[in-house]
Amino acid sequence: MRRFAVLATLAFFTALPASAQDDGDVYVGHGISMYGDLKYGPDFTHFEYTDPNAVKGGEIRLSARGTYDSLNPFILRGTAAAGIGNVFETLMVSSQDEPFAEYGLLAETVEIPADRSWVAFTLRPEARWHDGTPLTVDDVIWTFETLKADGHPFYRAYYANVVSAEDMGDGKVKFTFDQEGNRELPLIMGQMVVLPKHYYAEHTFAETTLEPPLGSGPYRVASVDAGRSITYERVEDYWGKDLPVNVGQYNFGTMRYDYYRDDSVAVEAFKAHEYDFRLESVAKTWATAYTGPAVNQGLIILEEIVHENPTGMQAFIFNLRRDKFADPRVREALGYAFDFEWSNQNLFYGQYTRTKSYFSNSELAATGLPSEAELALLEPYRDQLPPEVFTEVYEPPTSDGSGNIRAGLQAARGLLEEAGWTIENGVLTGPNGETMEIEVLLDNPAFERIVQPFSRNLERLGIKATLRTVDAAQYQNRMDTFDFDMTVEVFGQSQSPGNEQRDFWSSESADIDGGRNLIGIKNPVVDALIDDIIFAEDRQSLVTATRALDRVLLWNHYVIPNWHVQVFRVAYWNKFESPAIPPRFGLGLNTWWIDPGLVTELEEAEEELKE
């Protein structure tokens, strides 16, 4: 659910054309963007990174890890099936070659006043559900109210500032906000998924189900093998297939996801051509596993595709709801136990860069010491902030890569002693006699080889460290209820952060089960800086506020930063073609297509390999 919600509600920053800035003026258009000038005009025929001549049809087989038990991705309960988002649609859709732009999908036009106090969408009259029923304003209003009332807690937080949804007649729906100047809210509402009211009059929305749902999107569920696989088929009479935002996309006739509980098994299944395409996330696997005749003969293509996406923050995160992590000196000390340089050389084949920002690989990352503009935001809170925010450039602990981190562990012991933790009989003991025990919770066995040396270094500090790997369903349940000490988490970021920062870090989100403030941060300075981001008047103000927030998050040592890579590592069997121009801000797999000629050649080559 969390992953689906993030994908379905990417953050953007709204700016209107100069003509719409005067009081009382209302912008009406086919899209909205940060800079006011959209790349694609009202008469555009397709996105530049798609090919209108893409071949339709064929089957793509994909993999997923773990299992699933629901086809309802909109509630807290259950684990939703991979790919289920392709069944549903949103009011607007983002372009993958502009940083902050949306164009009409279910909505034909969007209206926004200069003060951003509301947004209105006029629906396309031709929009239809898969059963042929027209998609209406009633569906939009029902969806909004239902998601807030009975949906995943994410929606209540994300739509918290939206006070009403009204039917304005002639296919227009208006969302009114409780505040002015929140530039992102119109785009958040544009990315709202729409569900069929008439379908849920006969089905219970708030329950998990394996019954294929009714949608309006390019695919429908074709078959379900509960927990093992799911297949989607392209809707041949899909109402929106000729829309400019869809031309050249959703080309595969069927999409099948097979589930694997172990990544090593999944890799071997890929090499045996049990499925067609794999996005690789494990450095060792990328460096060593893709070998054999199929690779040597070019039947399997290995490719590193450079992207311009912010890489955000992947990290070992602390659960601040545990008293043992309350002191930032303890959190800082534990960071010395992770030897990135040794791991990069010995485990990652030198493929990674150490992450030093929550907004890495973007201009939003804090660099150097705070600028005058940043200081203007930070100075009022000086007595509530670590002094390093003002005086030092953040750097995580480093080593020479030899594996000898004795100096780092000595520094850690000093910090722990300052916080009242000392070693007694070889055990790290707190000021009240409690011993330091930490369980690192994982759902991916591939991470065990990374956590094990980290755990050994923790033990050298007198900490009883255990590693626990659980299945996807149990992991999700424990994360939803914040039942963990430490884990690995990824906080993805867009080119323009906004309201989702409240979900990640705000005090009000810290106690919402299923929420994204997994760390449990309750910091009034963080809350204030998030508001500075959300209500930034221009791009430079946004950058300034984001860099200030970055510094505060880093110097409070809420996480132990991991690493990032600035390419997509993909392996695929040679049956695909793709557009000449790739998207800047995504992989764009839904713009690829299957070449029947390549399929024939591949089948013949595979037969020769078997002989």
N, C-alpha and C positions, 0 to 999 in steps of 0.2 A: 504494500500500500504506500509506504513512504516513498519508494522509488517511483511508483506511478504518479504520485502527487507532485513530486519534484519535476518530473518530465512534463506533466500536464500544466504546470503553473510556473514556468520559468520567469524570472524577474526581469522587467524592462523599465525604462525611464521615459516618461511621456513629455514631448514638446509639441506645441501646435505651431502652424504657420503664423507669421507675424500678423496677418490679417485677422487672426482669431484671438489676439491677445487683448483687445479692448473690452472693457466691461460691457456685459450684455451681449457680446458677440458669441456665436456658437460655431464651432468647426464641424462641418459635415463632410465625410469623405469615405473612400473605400479602404483606408488604412490609416495607421498612426505610427509615428516614429519619434525617436529622441530629438532629431535635429529639425523636424518639421518637413524636410524635403525627403520624400520617399524615393527609393531607387526605382520602384516600379509604379508607373502611372496608372490611371483608371482603365486604360485600354490594354494593359499588358496581357500577353497570351500565355506565358509560362515563366517560371523562375529560371534564371540563367544557368543554374547548376543541374537542370533537368534536360532530358532529351524527348521532345514530343514524338519522335519516331521509335521510342523504346518498344520492344516486342512484349506483348502481353502473353501470359501463360507460363506453363512449367511449374515445377515444384522446387521450393527451397526448404532444406531440412536444417534445423538449427538445434542447439543444445541449451539446456537450462540446468541449474544445479539445485539439488535438494528434492523438493516435492511441492505439490499444491493440493489444496482441498476446497477451493472456492473459485467461482467465476464472478464474484462480486468484489471488485477492487475498491469500493467506496466506503467500506466500514472497517472498524478496528479488528473484528474477529476474522480468523481464517487467513490463509496464505493464497493470494490470487495467482492464477495461472499466467505464465509468461505470454506476452503478446496480446493480452486481452484489451489493451488500450486501442488497438486497431478497429475494434467493433464500434467505438464511440467517437463523437466529434465535439468540437468546441465552437464557440461563437466566432472566434478569429483564430488565425494560425500564424506562427512566426516564420520569417524568412531566415534561411541559414547562411545567407551571405551579406547580411546587414547586422550590426550589433544590436539594434533595438528597434525592430519594426514588426508590425503585425498587419495582416490583411484579412479581409472578410472571408469566412468559410460558411458557417450557417447564417451569419449576418451578411447582408449585402452592403450596408453602410453603418457607420458609427458616428455619433454626435457627442461632442464634449464642449462644455462652456469654458470660458477663460479661467474661471476660478477653480475648475476641476471638482466641483461640488456634486456632480452627477455624471453619468454616462448613459447613453441610449443606443440600442441596436435595433435596426430594422431587419427582420428575418427575410431570407430568400423565399419567395412563395413556392418555389419548386422543391424545397427541402422535404424529404420523405423518410419515414422509418422503413425498415426492411419489410414490414408487412404492408407497405403502401399507404399507410396513414400519414396525412400531412403533419409536419412538425410545426408546433404553434407556440405562441407566447405563453399559453398556459403551461406547456411543458417546461419552458425556461423558468417561470416563476415557481412552479412546483419543485423543480430540481434545486433551485437556490434555497428554498425554505426547508426542503428535506435534508439536503447536505448539512445545513447548519444545525438542524434539530437532531437528526439520527445518523448522520454520516461520521466518518472518521474524525476524531478531535482536530485534526489538521484543518478541516474546513471551517470549524467554528472560530479558530484563531485567524485564519487567512481572510475570512469575510467579516471579521468582527466590526469593522468600520463601515459596513454596508447596512443601512438601517431599513431599506425597503426596496421591493421590486414591484413595479406597476405596469399594467397593461395600458398603453397610451393609444391603442387603436391602430388599425392599418398595419398590423404586424410589427409594431414597435414596442419594445420593453425598455423601461427606464429604471436604473439603479441609482438610488440616492444615498450619499455618504453623510456621515456625522461630522465631517470636518472639511475644510477647504484646503487646497494646496498639496494634498497627497497625490503626487504626480503619477504614482505607479498604479493606483487603484483602478483607473479605467482599463489598463492593460491586464490587470489581474482578472477583472470581470470578462474581458475578451477571451481569456484562456479557460473560462468555466466550461466544463463538460455539460452537455444537455442530455437528460434521460427522459424516457417516454412515460408520461403520467398515466396513460390508459393501460399500459402494461402492468404497472405497479398497483393499479386498482385491483388486480387479480393475483398479484404476487407480493410477498412480504419483502420490503426493501431491506430491512435491518438484519437479515439472516444470511448466513453462508448458503451457497447453493452450487450444485453442479449442473443445473439446468441452463442451457445456452441462453444468454440474455438477448433482449431485443435492442438493437442499436440502429444507427443511421450511417455508420462509417463504411469504408471501402471493403471491409472483411466481415464475415460472420463465422461463428463457430460451426465447424463441419462435423467433428467427432471428438469425443472425450474418452480417454482411458485414464480414469481417475488416478492422479498422483504420478503417472508414468509418461503420458504424452498428451498433447492436444494439437488438433489440426484446424486451421482456418482456411476458408475458401473465399476467393475474390467474388464480390457481388457483381455479377455481370450487368445488372440493370441499376447499378449504384447511381443514385440521383446526381451526385456531384462529380462524376468522372470527368466532365469537360470543363470544370471550373479552372481558371488560370492557376490557382494555388495547388491544383491536383494534377494538372497535365504532366505526363512523363513520370508520375510517381505511382506507387502501389501496383507494380507490374507483375508480381508473381501470382500465378494462378492459385497455388496453395502454399501455405506456410505451416510446417510441422515442427513442433518443439518436442524433443525427447529429453527426459530428465535423467540426470546422472548424480549419484550421491557423492562421487569422488572425482576430483578434477583429473587425476592421473588416468582413471578409467575413461573419462570423457576424451582425453587427448588420444588415447589408443583407438577409441571408437571413431574419432575423426580420421585418423590415418588409415583406418580400414574402410573409410568412406561410408560410415553409418550416418553421417550428416555432412553438410557441404561447406559450412562457413564457421570460422571460429575467431573471436576477438580475444587475443591472448593477454592475460594480466600478470602472469608469473614470469619473471625474468629468466629463471633457470630453465623453465620449460621452453621459452622462446629461443634460448641459446643452445639447448642440447637435444630437445625432443623431436624436432621436425627434421627427420632424416629418413633415408630409405629410397627405394627405386622410384616411388611416386613423386618425391621431391626432386630427385636427380633428373627425371625425365620431363619435368615441368607440368606434371599432372596436378600437383599441388603448388599453388603460388604463395610465396611468402612476401609480404609487403609492409613497409613502415610508412604510414600516411601522416604527414605533418599537419597539425591543426593549430588554430589560433585561439582555442578555448582557454579561459582561465582554469588552472588546475586545482584551485581551492586548497583545502587542507585535509590530507589523510594523516591520521595520528593514532597513537595509543591515548585513549581518553580516560580521565579520572571521573568517578562518580562522586561528586561533592556531597551527596547525601550521606556518604560514609564519613564519620567523624575523623577517621585517620588521615583523610585527605584535606581537612579543613585548612591547615596551615600551608600557605604557598611555598614556604621553605621546604616542606616535605615534598611537595610536588616537584619543585626545582631539583631537589636532591635526586629523586628517582630518575630524572632525565639523564643523569650521568651514567646510569646503568645500561643505556642503550648505545651501543657502539656502531653508529651508522657506517663509518668508514670501513671497518672490518667487514660488516655485512655486505656493503656494496662490492667490495673486492672479492669476497669469498662465496657469497650467496647470489648476488645480482649480476655478476659478470660486468660490473662497472657501468651498468645501463642507466642508473638513476642519479638525480640531482636532489640534494637535501632540501626539504621544504623549510622556508624561513618566514612564511607569511600565510595568513588565512586567505589571501587573495593572490596567490602565486601565479606567475606567468601573465600578469596584467599590470597596467599602470596604477591600479588601486593598491598595490602592495606598498607598505611603508618602506622608505629608503632613507638612509642617512639619519640625521637628527631631525626633530620636528621643525617644520617650516613655521614662519610667523603666523600663517593662517591656521595651521594645526594648533599652535600654542594658544591662539585666541579661544579655541574650543576646549583645550585641556587645562588651562590655568585656573579656571574657577573650581576645579576639582583636585588641585595639587595635593591637598592634605589627605585625599582619599586614594591616591594613586601611588604605586611603587615609584620611588625616585628615579629608577632607571628609565622610566618612560621619557623623561626629560633630558637625560644625560648620556644614555648609551644606545648604540645600535644593537638590536637583538641578534644574537648568534646562539644557536643551540650548542651544547658541548660537542667538541671535536676530539679526534684521536689521530694517531699516525697510521692507523689501519693494521698495526701489528697484532692487535688483540690484547696488548698490555695497557690497561686503562687504570693502573694503580693510582696515578695522580688524580684522575677524575673521581675515583671512589673515595679518595681522601677528602676531596672537596665536598663530596656528598655527605661524608660523615660529619664534616664541620657544620654543614647546614642542618643536618638532623639533630646534632647536639644543641644548636641554637634553638631549635624547636622543642627541645626537651626529650628527645629520643636518644637513648644510649644503649650500648651493647652490654647485656648481662648474661653471662654463661653462654656466650655465642649467639644470643637472640636479641634482636632489636626490640627494646622495651620503652614504652611511652611514659609520660609523666604520671599517669595513674596506674602504672603497673601492667597495662595491656601490652600484648605482643603484636608485632606487625605481621599480619598475614594477608596475602593478596592473591586472589584468583583472577587470572586473565581468561576471559570468556571469548571463545571463537566459534564460528560456524563454518570455517573453511580450513580443512586439514593442511592446505598448502602453506598456511601461516605458521604452522607449528615449528618448522625449522628456523623461523625468524624469532619466534618468541622464546624458544628454548635457550639460546645463548643470553638473551635478555634476562630470563629467569635465573640463570646461573649467576649473573652479575648481581642481581637483587639478593640472592642468597649470600653472596660475599659481603653484603651489607647487614647480614643478620636477619633478613626477611624470609619468612616461609612463603615461597612463591609456588603456586600450582597453576597448571595449564588445563583448561577444560574445553573440549570441543564437543558441541552438541549439534543435533540436526537443525535444519532451517526453521522448522515450526517451533521447536523449543526455544531456539535463540530469539526468534521474533517475539515470542511471548515474554521472555525475560527482559528484552529491551523495552517492550511496551510498558512493563511495570517497573522498570529501572532496577531490576534485580541482578546487579553485577557490581564488581569492584572496578575492573578495568576491561576495556575491549579495544578493538580497532574500528574506527569509524571514518567515513569520508564526508566532509562538508563541502558539497559542490557549490560553486559560485558562478554567476553570470557576469557579463561585461558591465552590468549596472545593478548593483545590489539595492534592495529596497525592503519591502514589508516582510520578506522571508527571514530577514535578520532577527525579527522579533521571535520567530519560531525557533531559531537556532540558539539565541543567547538571552532573551529577555526574562526578567523576574516572573512575569505573569505566566510564561509558558513552562516554567521549571517543574510544576506539579501537575501537568496535564498528562495523564496516561496516554501512551501512544504518540506523544509529541516528539519534536525534534531537538528540544533542549535536553539532550541525553546527559550532558555534563551536570546539569542542575545549577547553572549560573544564576545567581541573584545579586546583581551588582548595579546600584543606581547610576553609576557613571556609564556603564555599558548601556543601560536603558536610555539615558539622555543622548548618547552618541548615535544610537539607532534612530532616534527621532530626528537628529540632525541629518542623517542620511535620507530618511523618508521624505523630509520636507525641504531638501536642498533645492534652491531656486535655479541652479544651473549646473552644468557638468563639472566645472571646477570646484564648486562647493561640494558636490557629491564626492569627488575624488578626495578632497581635503578631509571630509568627515569620515570616509571609509579608511583612510590611512590612520587617522587618529584612533578609530576603533581597533584597527589592526594592532597598533602598539599596546593598547590597554589589554587586549586579549592575550597577546604574546607574553607580556611582562607579568601577568597574573599566573602564568604557568598552568593553565587549565589542561594542557595536552603535552604530550611528547611528540613533536613533529616527526613524521616519517619521510617520505620522498615523493617525487613525481617524475613523469616522463611526458614529453611534448609531442608524442606521435601515437597514432593508433597502430598496434601491432596486429595484423590480420593474416590469417591463413585461410585459403579457400581452394576448392577444387575448380579446375579450369573449365567452367561452364558459364561464366558470367561476363557481361559487358557492362560498362558504366559510362556516364556522360563525360565529354571531353573536359569540362570544367567542374572540378569538385567543389562542394560547399566549404566555406571558410570556417564555419563554426559547428561542424558536425561530420560524422562519417558518411551519412547520406545513403545507407544501405537500401532504403526504400526507393531510391532513384535508379538502382541497378536493375538489370533484367537478365533472363536466361537466353542464351543464343542456341537455337536448336542445332546449328551446325557444330558448335563446340561440344554439345551434349553427345552427338553421334561420334565425334572423334574421341571423346573421353571414354565412352563405352567400349569402343574398339581397342583403345590403348589399355584399358583395364583388363580386357579379355586376354590380351597378349601377355600382361604381367602374370596372369594366373597360369598360363601354359608352361 
